[in-house]
Amino acid sequence: MMRWIIKIIFFPISFLLSILTAFLTFLLGIGTALLYLLMMFCIFGAIASFLQKEVTIGIEALIIGFLVSPYGIPMVGATVIAFLQGINEAIKSI
């Protein structure tokens, strides 16, 4: 009996977490695509800088390119979404 009451209390939280993770996953997909284009511009800029003997600017462009690559900022977003989904699954398993 107590388990059903707890499930009823946690249902709105689980519902909101499901909507939030779906929305954040959608935003992450769009953001990753845009950041991928920005990463490509940074890499091409770094190659151009290296060809013009501007090594420091090229290294900075490569660092920025890595941060906006799928292994940089989007990975942080994916980690946050995975954390929220873990909380949601824990609530659903009660």
N, C-alpha and C positions, 0 to 999 in steps of 0.2 A: 504493500500500500504506500509506504513512504517513498519507494522508488518511483512510482507513478507521479507522485506530487513533485518530486525533484525533476523528473523529465518534463512535466508541464511548466515548471518554473524556468528551466533552461532552454525550452524550445524557442522562444523569441531570440535569445542570444545566439543559438545555433543557426537560426534562420538568417539573422543579420550577418553572421560570419560567413555563411554560404554566399550571400549576395555580395559581400565585400570582397571575398576572394575571387569570385567570378569577374567583378568589375576591375579589380587590380590585375588579374591575369590578362584581361583585354587591354588595359593600359600598358602593361609590360610588353605585350606583343607589338603594339604600335610604337612605343618608345624604343624598343630594341631595334626595330627596322630603321627608325630615324637616326638612332645613334650609330648604327652600322654604316649608314651613308656618311655621317660625320667622321667616323673612323677611317673610311676610305679616303676622304679628303685630307685628313691628317697624314696618312701614310704617303699619299702622292706629294703632299707639301714637304714631308720629311725627305723624300727621295730628291725632290727638286732642290731643297736646301743643301743636301749632301753634294749634289752635282755642282752647286755654285760655291762650294767650300765654306758654307755656313754650318759648321758642325753643331754648335750649341743650339741653334734654332731647330736643326733636324732632330737632335736628341729630345728637345722639349716637345716637338710635334709627335714623336714616337711615344713618349710618356702619356701625352694627352690622348693619343690614339688608343693606347692600351686601356686607359681609364674608361673610355666610352665604348670599348669593344665588348662583346658578350661576356668576357671574363672580368669586367670591371664593375661599373655601376649597375648594369642589369642583373648581375649575379647577386648583388645585395638585395635588389627587389625580389628576385626569385627566392632568396632565403627568407625574407619577411613573409612572402606568400606561403611558403612551406610551413613556417612557424604557425601562422594563422590557421592553416588547414589541420595541423597537428592538434591545436587547441580545439578546433571544431570536432575532430574525430574523437578526442577524449571526452568531450561533452556528449557526443552521440552514443558513446559506448557505456554511459552510466545507465 
